[in-house]
Amino acid sequence: MIVRAALTVVLVLGLLAAPSSAEAQQAARIPRVVYLSVNPWTANLYLLDAFREQLRQLGHAEGETVLIELRHADGKPGQLPRVTAELVRSKPDVILASNPRVVLAAIHATTTIPIVFTAIINPLGAGIVANLARPAGNVTGVSWDPTPDLAGKQLELLRETVPRASRLALLWNPDTPGSIAFVERARAAAQALGVALQSLEVRTPAEFQGAFGAMANERAGGALVLGSAFAYVHRDQIARLAAQHRLPAIYGNRDSVDGGGLMSYGPSLVDQHRRAAYYVDKILKGAKPGDLPVEQPTKFELVINLKTAKALGLTIPPPLLLRADQVME
């Protein structure tokens, strides 16, 4: 009887000490996705919202089945190695990035933690992946444009907008990995169109003023702003300078047009961030990044700002307006 009573006490105490299923679930580790960037998240939070919303639609409840964390290098690219190394030591489940320099820093820091990129131009030329169909390793994602043909199409649209222009300008950042292929494609397109192309390299925001001054001195009839994370961050400044110099310009994303730019042609950034959520979802469910082909954009949107055209004294050709996906008035 004493032994039986003792056993009963042990069993009761064991049951009391055992965690409930709910407590066990709370104690379970929640997968962590870290979106790493150079600059703090401010004006482009809507892109993060698009990513979060798509994850919700895929069945992930933030704070319950997945944690989303933001980290940045405080606008200082030189701090990326340190920030990335610290991030890797914290062992996130997935690293997400939309800047090629961030992706390359992450690749350098880890060969095991999955890395998903989005809105990256020319991932092959940038050295991010060696093969789009089977990227191998721990990296995959959504390409802004896997080939430099986008630059040629943008220059053709600009020339169609300003058909009498004999000289066009190209504004680009040589520090953007993979960008030189787009510059070469733009040069080839300019030659085919019979126009001179003025190439202007800008590495810092302080150089924009001088670049636009050089365009004015050379009497450029329009400008192509090559898409990059750098151009995106400084899109408002670029659009203001284009307006001040009364220079028609084409950009790689519609955000520049929302901010007063004349026109844009390229994939939707919102859609690219939604697509990145699919990659994160598959990886969290066990897929290997290297087995997931890099997604290439299939839809490119042409957006035209008629208010800006009017301010520039420019008449957009009717055929171009008919082809536009959106016309802002």
PECOR-V290855 format. One record per backbone hydrogen bond with DSSP energy under -0.5 kcal/mol. CO is the residue of the C=O (numbers start at 1). NH is the residue of the N-H. Records with the same first field share a line. If there is no record, write none. Layout:
CO = NH / NH
This chain:
1 = 5
2 = 6
3 = 7
4 = 8
5 = 9
6 = 10
7 = 11
8 = 12
9 = 13
10 = 14
11 = 15
12 = 16
13 = 17
14 = 18
20 = 24
21 = 25
22 = 26
23 = 27
24 = 28
31 = 67
32 = 93 / 94
33 = 35 / 69
34 = 36 / 96
35 = 71
37 = 73
38 = 75 / 76
40 = 42
42 = 45
44 = 47 / 48
45 = 49
46 = 50
47 = 51
48 = 52
49 = 53
50 = 54
51 = 55
52 = 56
53 = 57
54 = 58
55 = 60
56 = 59
60 = 62
61 = 64 / 65 / 66
65 = 31
66 = 63
67 = 33 / 69
69 = 35
71 = 37
73 = 76
75 = 77
76 = 79
77 = 80
79 = 83
80 = 84
81 = 85
82 = 86
83 = 87
84 = 88
85 = 89
86 = 90
87 = 90
88 = 91
93 = 114
94 = 34
95 = 116
96 = 36
97 = 118
99 = 103
100 = 104
101 = 105
102 = 106
103 = 107
104 = 108
105 = 109
106 = 110
114 = 95
115 = 140
116 = 97
117 = 142
119 = 121
120 = 144 / 145
122 = 126
123 = 128 / 129
124 = 127
132 = 294
135 = 130
136 = 139
137 = 290
138 = 115
140 = 117
141 = 143 / 295
142 = 120
143 = 297
145 = 122
147 = 150
148 = 151 / 152
149 = 153
150 = 154
151 = 155
152 = 156
153 = 157
154 = 158
155 = 159
156 = 160
157 = 161
158 = 162
160 = 163
162 = 165
166 = 196
167 = 221
168 = 198
169 = 224
170 = 172 / 200
171 = 226
172 = 174 / 202
173 = 176
175 = 177
176 = 179
178 = 181 / 182
179 = 182 / 183
180 = 184
181 = 185
182 = 186
183 = 187
184 = 188
185 = 189
186 = 190
187 = 191
188 = 192
189 = 193
190 = 194 / 195
191 = 194
196 = 168 / 198
197 = 199
198 = 170
200 = 172
204 = 207
205 = 208
207 = 211
208 = 212
209 = 213
210 = 214
211 = 215
212 = 216
213 = 217
214 = 218
215 = 220
216 = 219
222 = 169
223 = 225 / 250
224 = 171 / 226
228 = 232
229 = 233
230 = 234
232 = 235
234 = 238
235 = 239
236 = 240
237 = 241
238 = 242
239 = 243
240 = 244
241 = 245
242 = 247
243 = 246
246 = 248
248 = 223
249 = 263
250 = 225
251 = 265
253 = 256 / 257
254 = 258
255 = 259
256 = 261
257 = 260
262 = 305
263 = 251
264 = 303
266 = 301
268 = 272
269 = 273
270 = 274
271 = 275
272 = 276
273 = 277
274 = 277 / 278
275 = 278 / 279
276 = 280
277 = 281
278 = 282
279 = 283
280 = 284
281 = 285
282 = 287
283 = 286
288 = 291
289 = 292
290 = 136
291 = 293
295 = 143
301 = 266 / 303
302 = 325 / 326
303 = 264
304 = 306 / 328
305 = 309
306 = 310
307 = 311
308 = 312
309 = 314
310 = 313
314 = 316
317 = 320 / 321
318 = 322
319 = 323
320 = 324
321 = 324
326 = 304
328 = 306 / 307
